[in-house]
């Protein structure tokens, strides 16, 4: 007998995942990869900053100053020589 597992997903996350699925279907080729927090400090820092501020956060061409060093570290960690 096979048991069905039910997964409970937060509604807001479900909407985001649905958007990702729709966008991915429009691309000719797409792949997703898990990147641990240590390998993507910039994304983690932005999420942490926005959560702490409790408001939406956006920028045009130049990102916030605190991101520049983190982006450089992320790039250096992801490049394999």
C-alpha positions in Angstrom: 0.0 0.0 0.0 1.4 3.4 -1.0 1.0 6.3 1.4 0.4 9.7 0.1 2.5 12.4 1.7 1.0 15.8 2.0 3.3 18.8 1.8 2.1 22.1 3.5 3.4 25.1 1.7 3.1 28.7 2.7 0.7 30.4 0.3 3.1 33.3 -0.5 5.8 30.8 -1.3 3.4 28.8 -3.5 2.6 31.9 -5.6 6.3 32.6 -6.1 7.0 29.0 -7.1 4.1 29.2 -9.5 5.6 32.3 -11.1 8.9 30.6 -11.4 7.4 27.6 -13.1 5.5 29.8 -15.6 8.6 31.8 -16.4 10.8 28.7 -16.7 8.4 27.2 -19.3 8.9 30.2 -21.5 12.7 29.6 -21.6 14.3 27.3 -24.1 16.6 25.9 -21.5 16.7 26.4 -17.8 18.3 24.7 -14.8 18.1 25.3 -11.1 20.8 24.6 -8.5 20.9 24.7 -4.7 23.5 27.2 -3.5 24.2 27.2 0.3 24.0 30.5 2.1 27.9 30.6 2.3 28.0 30.6 -1.5 25.4 33.3 -1.9 26.0 35.9 0.8 24.7 38.7 -1.3 21.2 37.2 -1.7 21.1 36.3 1.9 22.1 39.8 3.0 19.5 41.5 0.8 16.8 39.1 2.2 17.9 39.8 5.8 18.0 43.6 5.2 14.5 43.7 3.7 13.1 41.5 6.5 14.8 43.7 9.1 13.5 46.9 7.5 10.0 45.4 7.1 9.3 47.1 3.8 9.9 46.6 0.1 13.3 47.4 -1.2 14.4 48.3 -4.8 17.1 50.1 -6.7 17.8 51.0 -10.3 21.3 50.8 -11.7 23.6 51.0 -8.7 22.9 48.7 -5.8 23.2 49.5 -2.1 26.8 50.0 -0.9 26.8 47.1 1.5 26.4 44.7 -1.4 29.6 45.4 -3.4 32.0 43.5 -1.3 29.6 40.6 -0.8 29.1 40.3 -4.5 32.8 40.2 -5.1 33.2 37.4 -2.6 30.3 35.5 -4.1 31.8 35.8 -7.6 35.2 34.6 -6.3 33.7 31.6 -4.6 31.7 30.5 -7.6 34.6 30.7 -10.1 36.6 27.5 -10.3 40.0 27.7 -11.9 
